[in-house]
Amino acid sequence: MKIPTLLFTALLALSTITSASAGFEWKEVDATNTDLLLDGKNVARYVHPVLDETSKETREATYKPFHHVYDADGKDFLTKGPGGKFTHHRGIFFGFSKCKYTTPEGKDVVVDTWHCKPPAYLSHKEIIEQSADDKQAKQTVLILWHGADAKVFAHETRSLTFSRDGDTTTVDFSSSVQPVEGIDKITLDGDPQHAGFQFRASNEVSEKTAAQTYYIRPETGKAEPGQTINWTPKTDTEATRDLTWKAMSFVVGGERYTTVYLDSPKNPKPARYSERDYGRFGSYFVAEATREKPVEVNYRLVIQKGEIEAADAEALSVAFI
């Protein structure tokens, strides 16, 4: 039986709609990259390389897993990967320049999981959970922290949940860090520029648009472009510690974006903040992790196209808390 032209056209359109990706979807790009898509458009990427010590360059490219965020069009990364200004800065990342512990052999050591200086590095072990529907997507991964003699000294369970509203991507980040068997405790330490939970915008900000970067702060609102405030022992004030939120506005690909960084009051305190006009900001803390009581943190990033008012950032903080 011959199908009428109009019916055939309708069936073809329905087939096209049905076969197209709808909602969030995780997609394995290759052995070391997993993308998150929404309605077929890129939203984020989990980069989970295998350490390659063939050369200094290959080691730098592969010494830590992290998450990229795509721009609003899903075409280019909004965040930074390996290379560029401060190669160890990678998208959404977490680490500490001073991890202190005693090895099972009784040796006191300090290792750096921020710069990942040899022998320290972070490695992806496995994806524990991966789910997606039309409202959100969640990924939980197990990351191994390598220290003295490149041996694993800590396990990190890291979870990220993504949701989307128009050109705004919300990322809920949680992490639990505990020592491996044989190590009693780990002290996580560093300083505001080299530890903690951090966001780093594309290296294009460093190369081209740093002069257009500005910060928005709870007490003082919008700052002048290029003006930054960083915690030091001499400037330990309400402007640099224990903030419930902070926002950075920057330009990538000719478009302005703003990332609002939201901190939970349940996270370890005091939390010391730092800002850089080239696009990195976040906070760090000092805390001890044991097998019975891991260090657990929760943050939220709201990444949107365009600018935001301080009052709106405050409302996001209230909703998060």
C-alpha positions as a Markdown table, in Angstrom:
| # | Residue | x | y | z |
|---|---|---|---|---|
| 1 | Met | 0.0 | 0.0 | 0.0 |
| 2 | Lys | 1.4 | 3.4 | -0.9 |
| 3 | Ile | 1.7 | 5.8 | 2.0 |
| 4 | Pro | 0.2 | 9.3 | 1.3 |
| 5 | Thr | 2.8 | 12.0 | 0.9 |
| 6 | Leu | 1.6 | 14.0 | 3.9 |
| 7 | Leu | 1.4 | 11.0 | 6.2 |
| 8 | Phe | 4.9 | 9.9 | 5.0 |
| 9 | Thr | 6.3 | 13.4 | 5.8 |
| 10 | Ala | 4.7 | 13.3 | 9.3 |
| 11 | Leu | 6.1 | 9.9 | 10.0 |
| 12 | Leu | 9.5 | 11.0 | 8.9 |
| 13 | Ala | 9.4 | 14.0 | 11.1 |
| 14 | Leu | 8.3 | 11.9 | 14.1 |
| 15 | Ser | 11.1 | 9.4 | 13.5 |
| 16 | Thr | 13.6 | 12.3 | 13.4 |
| 17 | Ile | 12.3 | 13.7 | 16.7 |
| 18 | Thr | 12.2 | 10.3 | 18.4 |
| 19 | Ser | 15.8 | 9.4 | 17.3 |
| 20 | Ala | 17.3 | 12.6 | 18.4 |
| 21 | Ser | 18.8 | 12.8 | 21.9 |
| 22 | Ala | 16.4 | 14.3 | 24.4 |
| 23 | Gly | 17.3 | 15.4 | 27.9 |
| 24 | Phe | 20.7 | 14.8 | 29.5 |
| 25 | Glu | 22.9 | 12.0 | 28.3 |
| 26 | Trp | 26.4 | 10.8 | 29.2 |
| 27 | Lys | 28.5 | 9.8 | 26.2 |
| 28 | Glu | 31.9 | 8.1 | 26.2 |
| 29 | Val | 34.1 | 10.1 | 23.7 |
| 30 | Asp | 37.1 | 7.8 | 24.2 |
| 31 | Ala | 39.0 | 5.9 | 26.9 |
| 32 | Thr | 39.9 | 9.1 | 28.8 |
| 33 | Asn | 37.0 | 11.6 | 28.1 |
| 34 | Thr | 33.3 | 11.4 | 29.0 |
| 35 | Asp | 30.9 | 14.1 | 27.7 |
| 36 | Leu | 27.6 | 15.2 | 29.1 |
| 37 | Leu | 25.1 | 16.4 | 26.5 |
| 38 | Leu | 21.7 | 18.0 | 26.8 |
| 39 | Asp | 19.4 | 17.6 | 23.9 |
| 40 | Gly | 22.4 | 16.6 | 21.8 |
| 41 | Lys | 24.5 | 19.7 | 22.8 |
| 42 | Asn | 27.7 | 19.5 | 24.9 |
| 43 | Val | 27.4 | 20.7 | 28.5 |
| 44 | Ala | 30.4 | 19.3 | 30.3 |
| 45 | Arg | 33.3 | 16.8 | 30.0 |
| 46 | Tyr | 35.0 | 14.6 | 32.5 |
| 47 | Val | 38.6 | 14.3 | 31.6 |
| 48 | His | 40.2 | 11.2 | 33.2 |
| 49 | Pro | 43.6 | 10.5 | 31.7 |
| 50 | Val | 46.0 | 7.7 | 32.5 |
| 51 | Leu | 49.4 | 9.1 | 33.8 |
| 52 | Asp | 52.0 | 9.2 | 31.1 |
| 53 | Glu | 55.5 | 9.9 | 32.3 |
| 54 | Thr | 57.1 | 9.6 | 28.9 |
| 55 | Ser | 58.1 | 13.3 | 29.2 |
| 56 | Lys | 57.5 | 16.4 | 31.3 |
| 57 | Glu | 54.8 | 17.5 | 28.9 |
| 58 | Thr | 52.9 | 14.2 | 28.8 |
| 59 | Arg | 53.0 | 14.0 | 32.6 |
| 60 | Glu | 51.6 | 17.5 | 33.0 |
| 61 | Ala | 48.8 | 16.7 | 30.6 |
| 62 | Thr | 47.8 | 13.5 | 32.5 |
| 63 | Tyr | 48.5 | 14.0 | 36.2 |
| 64 | Lys | 45.0 | 14.9 | 37.4 |
| 65 | Pro | 41.3 | 14.3 | 36.4 |
| 66 | Phe | 39.0 | 17.3 | 36.2 |
| 67 | His | 35.7 | 18.5 | 34.7 |
| 68 | His | 35.4 | 21.0 | 31.8 |
| 69 | Val | 32.3 | 23.1 | 31.2 |
| 70 | Tyr | 31.3 | 24.0 | 27.7 |
| 71 | Asp | 30.1 | 27.5 | 26.6 |
| 72 | Ala | 26.4 | 28.2 | 26.2 |
| 73 | Asp | 26.5 | 27.0 | 22.5 |
| 74 | Gly | 28.2 | 23.7 | 23.5 |
| 75 | Lys | 31.0 | 24.2 | 21.0 |
| 76 | Asp | 34.0 | 25.3 | 22.9 |
| 77 | Phe | 35.3 | 24.9 | 26.5 |
| 78 | Leu | 34.5 | 27.7 | 28.8 |
| 79 | Thr | 37.1 | 26.3 | 31.2 |
| 80 | Lys | 40.9 | 25.7 | 31.0 |
| 81 | Gly | 42.6 | 22.4 | 30.4 |
| 82 | Pro | 46.4 | 21.5 | 30.5 |
| 83 | Gly | 48.9 | 24.0 | 29.3 |
| 84 | Gly | 48.6 | 27.8 | 29.3 |
| 85 | Lys | 49.2 | 30.0 | 32.3 |
| 86 | Phe | 49.7 | 27.8 | 35.3 |
| 87 | Thr | 49.2 | 24.4 | 33.6 |
| 88 | His | 48.0 | 22.7 | 36.8 |
| 89 | His | 44.8 | 24.8 | 36.8 |
| 90 | Arg | 42.1 | 22.7 | 35.2 |
| 91 | Gly | 38.4 | 23.7 | 34.9 |
| 92 | Ile | 36.6 | 22.5 | 38.0 |
| 93 | Phe | 39.2 | 21.0 | 40.3 |
| 94 | Phe | 40.1 | 20.1 | 43.9 |
| 95 | Gly | 43.5 | 19.6 | 45.5 |
| 96 | Phe | 45.9 | 20.7 | 48.2 |
| 97 | Ser | 49.6 | 21.7 | 47.9 |
| 98 | Lys | 50.4 | 20.4 | 51.4 |
| 99 | Cys | 49.0 | 17.0 | 52.2 |
| 100 | Lys | 50.7 | 15.8 | 55.4 |
| 101 | Tyr | 50.6 | 12.3 | 56.6 |
| 102 | Thr | 52.8 | 9.5 | 58.1 |
| 103 | Thr | 53.4 | 6.5 | 55.8 |
| 104 | Pro | 52.8 | 2.9 | 57.1 |
| 105 | Glu | 56.6 | 2.7 | 57.4 |
| 106 | Gly | 56.6 | 5.6 | 59.8 |
| 107 | Lys | 57.9 | 8.4 | 57.5 |
| 108 | Asp | 56.4 | 11.9 | 57.8 |
| 109 | Val | 55.8 | 13.3 | 54.3 |
| 110 | Val | 54.3 | 16.4 | 52.7 |
| 111 | Val | 53.0 | 15.9 | 49.1 |
| 112 | Asp | 51.4 | 18.2 | 46.6 |
| 113 | Thr | 48.2 | 17.2 | 44.9 |
| 114 | Trp | 47.7 | 20.7 | 43.6 |
| 115 | His | 50.7 | 21.1 | 41.3 |
| 116 | Cys | 51.1 | 17.3 | 41.3 |
| 117 | Lys | 54.8 | 17.6 | 41.6 |
| 118 | Pro | 56.5 | 14.2 | 41.3 |
| 119 | Pro | 55.9 | 11.7 | 42.7 |
| 120 | Ala | 52.4 | 13.1 | 43.6 |
| 121 | Tyr | 49.5 | 12.9 | 41.2 |
| 122 | Leu | 45.8 | 12.1 | 41.1 |
| 123 | Ser | 44.4 | 9.2 | 39.0 |
| 124 | His | 40.9 | 8.1 | 37.9 |
| 125 | Lys | 40.0 | 4.7 | 39.3 |
| 126 | Glu | 36.4 | 4.2 | 38.2 |
| 127 | Ile | 33.0 | 5.8 | 37.5 |
| 128 | Ile | 30.9 | 4.7 | 40.4 |
| 129 | Glu | 27.6 | 6.1 | 39.3 |
| 130 | Gln | 26.3 | 7.8 | 36.2 |
| 131 | Ser | 22.7 | 8.9 | 35.7 |
| 132 | Ala | 20.8 | 11.3 | 33.5 |
| 133 | Asp | 17.2 | 12.3 | 32.8 |
| 134 | Asp | 15.4 | 15.4 | 31.4 |
| 135 | Lys | 16.1 | 17.5 | 34.5 |
| 136 | Gln | 19.7 | 16.7 | 35.6 |
| 137 | Ala | 22.7 | 14.4 | 35.3 |
| 138 | Lys | 24.9 | 13.0 | 38.0 |
| 139 | Gln | 28.3 | 11.5 | 38.0 |
| 140 | Thr | 30.2 | 10.0 | 40.9 |
| 141 | Val | 33.9 | 8.9 | 40.4 |
| 142 | Leu | 36.6 | 7.4 | 42.6 |
| 143 | Ile | 39.9 | 9.3 | 42.4 |
| 144 | Leu | 43.1 | 8.0 | 43.9 |
| 145 | Trp | 45.6 | 10.4 | 45.5 |
| 146 | His | 49.2 | 9.3 | 45.0 |
| 147 | Gly | 52.0 | 10.6 | 47.3 |
| 148 | Ala | 55.3 | 9.3 | 48.6 |
| 149 | Asp | 56.8 | 6.8 | 46.2 |
| 150 | Ala | 53.7 | 7.3 | 44.1 |
| 151 | Lys | 51.8 | 5.1 | 46.4 |
| 152 | Val | 48.1 | 5.7 | 47.0 |
| 153 | Phe | 47.5 | 7.5 | 50.3 |
| 154 | Ala | 43.9 | 8.6 | 50.0 |
| 155 | His | 40.7 | 7.8 | 48.2 |
| 156 | Glu | 38.4 | 10.6 | 47.0 |
| 157 | Thr | 34.8 | 10.1 | 46.1 |
| 158 | Arg | 33.8 | 13.0 | 43.9 |
| 159 | Ser | 30.3 | 13.7 | 42.7 |
| 160 | Leu | 29.0 | 16.4 | 40.3 |
| 161 | Thr | 25.4 | 17.0 | 39.5 |
| 162 | Phe | 24.5 | 19.2 | 36.5 |
| 163 | Ser | 21.3 | 21.0 | 35.7 |
| 164 | Arg | 20.5 | 23.6 | 33.0 |
| 165 | Asp | 18.1 | 26.5 | 32.7 |
| 166 | Gly | 18.5 | 28.4 | 29.5 |
| 167 | Asp | 22.1 | 29.6 | 29.3 |
| 168 | Thr | 22.7 | 28.9 | 33.0 |
| 169 | Thr | 24.5 | 25.7 | 34.1 |
| 170 | Thr | 24.4 | 24.7 | 37.7 |
| 171 | Val | 27.0 | 22.3 | 39.1 |
| 172 | Asp | 26.7 | 20.8 | 42.5 |
| 173 | Phe | 30.1 | 19.5 | 43.6 |
| 174 | Ser | 30.7 | 17.2 | 46.6 |
| 175 | Ser | 33.8 | 15.3 | 47.7 |
| 176 | Ser | 34.8 | 12.9 | 50.4 |
| 177 | Val | 38.5 | 12.3 | 51.1 |
| 178 | Gln | 39.8 | 9.6 | 53.5 |
| 179 | Pro | 43.2 | 7.9 | 54.0 |
| 180 | Val | 43.8 | 4.4 | 52.9 |
| 181 | Glu | 44.3 | 1.6 | 55.3 |
| 182 | Gly | 47.6 | 1.9 | 57.2 |
| 183 | Ile | 47.5 | 5.7 | 57.4 |
| 184 | Asp | 45.8 | 7.1 | 60.5 |
| 185 | Lys | 45.1 | 10.7 | 59.3 |
| 186 | Ile | 45.9 | 13.2 | 56.5 |
| 187 | Thr | 46.1 | 17.0 | 57.1 |
| 188 | Leu | 44.9 | 18.9 | 54.0 |
| 189 | Asp | 46.6 | 22.3 | 53.8 |
| 190 | Gly | 48.1 | 24.8 | 51.5 |
| 191 | Asp | 47.1 | 28.5 | 50.9 |
| 192 | Pro | 44.3 | 30.3 | 49.1 |
| 193 | Gln | 46.2 | 30.3 | 45.8 |
| 194 | His | 47.3 | 26.7 | 45.9 |
| 195 | Ala | 44.6 | 24.6 | 47.5 |
| 196 | Gly | 40.9 | 23.8 | 47.9 |
| 197 | Phe | 38.0 | 23.8 | 45.5 |
| 198 | Gln | 38.6 | 26.1 | 42.5 |
| 199 | Phe | 37.2 | 27.2 | 39.2 |
| 200 | Arg | 39.5 | 28.3 | 36.3 |
| 201 | Ala | 38.1 | 29.9 | 33.2 |
| 202 | Ser | 39.6 | 29.4 | 29.7 |
| 203 | Asn | 43.2 | 30.4 | 29.1 |
| 204 | Glu | 41.8 | 32.9 | 26.7 |
| 205 | Val | 41.0 | 35.1 | 29.7 |
| 206 | Ser | 44.7 | 35.1 | 30.6 |
| 207 | Glu | 45.9 | 35.8 | 27.1 |
| 208 | Lys | 43.3 | 38.3 | 25.9 |
| 209 | Thr | 40.6 | 39.5 | 28.3 |
| 210 | Ala | 42.0 | 39.6 | 31.9 |
| 211 | Ala | 41.5 | 43.4 | 31.9 |
| 212 | Gln | 37.7 | 42.8 | 31.6 |
| 213 | Thr | 37.5 | 40.4 | 34.5 |
| 214 | Tyr | 35.7 | 41.7 | 37.6 |
| 215 | Tyr | 34.5 | 40.2 | 40.9 |
| 216 | Ile | 31.3 | 40.7 | 42.9 |
| 217 | Arg | 31.5 | 40.3 | 46.6 |
| 218 | Pro | 28.8 | 40.0 | 49.4 |
| 219 | Glu | 29.7 | 43.2 | 51.3 |
| 220 | Thr | 31.0 | 45.5 | 48.6 |
| 221 | Gly | 29.2 | 44.4 | 45.4 |
| 222 | Lys | 30.7 | 44.8 | 42.0 |
| 223 | Ala | 34.4 | 45.7 | 41.9 |
| 224 | Glu | 36.3 | 47.5 | 39.2 |
| 225 | Pro | 37.7 | 45.4 | 36.4 |
| 226 | Gly | 41.2 | 44.0 | 37.3 |
| 227 | Gln | 40.7 | 44.6 | 41.0 |
| 228 | Thr | 41.4 | 41.5 | 43.1 |
| 229 | Ile | 41.4 | 40.8 | 46.8 |
| 230 | Asn | 43.5 | 37.8 | 48.1 |
| 231 | Trp | 43.7 | 36.5 | 51.7 |
| 232 | Thr | 47.0 | 36.8 | 53.5 |
| 233 | Pro | 47.7 | 36.6 | 57.2 |
| 234 | Lys | 47.9 | 40.4 | 57.2 |
| 235 | Thr | 44.6 | 40.8 | 55.4 |
| 236 | Asp | 42.4 | 38.3 | 57.3 |
| 237 | Thr | 39.1 | 40.2 | 57.0 |
| 238 | Glu | 35.5 | 39.5 | 56.2 |
| 239 | Ala | 36.3 | 40.3 | 52.6 |
| 240 | Thr | 38.6 | 37.3 | 52.3 |
| 241 | Arg | 37.2 | 34.5 | 54.5 |
| 242 | Asp | 34.1 | 32.6 | 55.3 |
| 243 | Leu | 32.1 | 34.1 | 52.5 |
| 244 | Thr | 28.9 | 32.3 | 51.6 |
| 245 | Trp | 29.4 | 33.3 | 48.0 |
| 246 | Lys | 31.6 | 35.1 | 45.5 |
| 247 | Ala | 31.1 | 35.8 | 41.8 |
| 248 | Met | 33.6 | 36.3 | 38.9 |
| 249 | Ser | 32.6 | 37.8 | 35.6 |
| 250 | Phe | 34.8 | 37.2 | 32.6 |
| 251 | Val | 34.9 | 37.2 | 28.8 |
| 252 | Val | 35.5 | 34.1 | 26.6 |
| 253 | Gly | 34.8 | 33.9 | 22.9 |
| 254 | Gly | 33.6 | 37.5 | 22.8 |
| 255 | Glu | 30.8 | 36.7 | 25.3 |
| 256 | Arg | 30.6 | 37.6 | 29.0 |
| 257 | Tyr | 30.0 | 34.9 | 31.5 |
| 258 | Thr | 29.6 | 35.0 | 35.3 |
| 259 | Thr | 30.4 | 32.1 | 37.7 |
| 260 | Val | 28.8 | 32.3 | 41.2 |
| 261 | Tyr | 30.7 | 30.2 | 43.7 |
| 262 | Leu | 28.5 | 29.1 | 46.6 |
| 263 | Asp | 30.0 | 27.7 | 49.8 |
| 264 | Ser | 28.1 | 25.6 | 52.4 |
| 265 | Pro | 28.4 | 26.6 | 56.1 |
| 266 | Lys | 28.9 | 22.9 | 56.8 |
| 267 | Asn | 32.2 | 22.9 | 54.9 |
| 268 | Pro | 35.4 | 23.2 | 57.0 |
| 269 | Lys | 36.1 | 26.7 | 58.3 |
| 270 | Pro | 37.7 | 29.1 | 58.2 |
| 271 | Ala | 37.7 | 29.2 | 54.4 |
| 272 | Arg | 40.2 | 31.6 | 52.8 |
| 273 | Tyr | 39.4 | 33.1 | 49.4 |
| 274 | Ser | 41.6 | 34.2 | 46.5 |
| 275 | Glu | 40.9 | 35.9 | 43.2 |
| 276 | Arg | 42.8 | 36.3 | 40.0 |
| 277 | Asp | 42.0 | 38.4 | 37.0 |
| 278 | Tyr | 43.1 | 35.7 | 34.6 |
| 279 | Gly | 40.1 | 33.6 | 35.7 |
| 280 | Arg | 40.9 | 31.5 | 38.7 |
| 281 | Phe | 39.1 | 31.8 | 42.0 |
| 282 | Gly | 37.9 | 29.8 | 45.0 |
| 283 | Ser | 38.7 | 29.0 | 48.6 |
| 284 | Tyr | 40.7 | 26.6 | 50.7 |
| 285 | Phe | 40.7 | 25.4 | 54.3 |
| 286 | Val | 42.8 | 23.3 | 56.6 |
| 287 | Ala | 41.3 | 20.0 | 57.8 |
| 288 | Glu | 42.2 | 16.5 | 59.0 |
| 289 | Ala | 40.8 | 13.4 | 57.4 |
| 290 | Thr | 40.7 | 10.0 | 59.1 |
| 291 | Arg | 39.2 | 6.7 | 58.0 |
| 292 | Glu | 36.4 | 7.1 | 60.5 |
| 293 | Lys | 35.8 | 10.8 | 59.6 |
| 294 | Pro | 36.6 | 11.8 | 56.0 |
| 295 | Val | 36.8 | 15.4 | 55.0 |
| 296 | Glu | 33.5 | 16.1 | 53.2 |
| 297 | Val | 32.6 | 19.2 | 51.3 |
| 298 | Asn | 29.7 | 20.6 | 49.2 |
| 299 | Tyr | 29.8 | 23.5 | 46.8 |
| 300 | Arg | 27.7 | 24.9 | 44.0 |
| 301 | Leu | 28.7 | 26.7 | 40.9 |
| 302 | Val | 26.1 | 28.7 | 38.9 |
| 303 | Ile | 27.7 | 29.5 | 35.5 |
| 304 | Gln | 25.6 | 31.8 | 33.3 |
| 305 | Lys | 25.9 | 33.8 | 30.2 |
| 306 | Gly | 25.9 | 37.5 | 30.9 |
| 307 | Glu | 26.2 | 39.4 | 34.2 |
| 308 | Ile | 24.5 | 39.1 | 37.6 |
| 309 | Glu | 23.6 | 41.5 | 40.4 |
| 310 | Ala | 24.9 | 41.0 | 43.9 |
| 311 | Ala | 21.3 | 40.6 | 45.2 |
| 312 | Asp | 20.7 | 37.8 | 42.8 |
| 313 | Ala | 23.9 | 36.1 | 43.9 |
| 314 | Glu | 22.8 | 36.4 | 47.5 |
| 315 | Ala | 19.5 | 34.8 | 46.6 |
| 316 | Leu | 21.3 | 31.9 | 45.0 |
| 317 | Ser | 23.3 | 31.5 | 48.2 |
| 318 | Val | 20.2 | 31.5 | 50.4 |
| 319 | Ala | 18.6 | 28.8 | 48.1 |
| 320 | Phe | 21.8 | 26.7 | 48.2 |
| 321 | Ile | 22.1 | 26.9 | 52.0 |
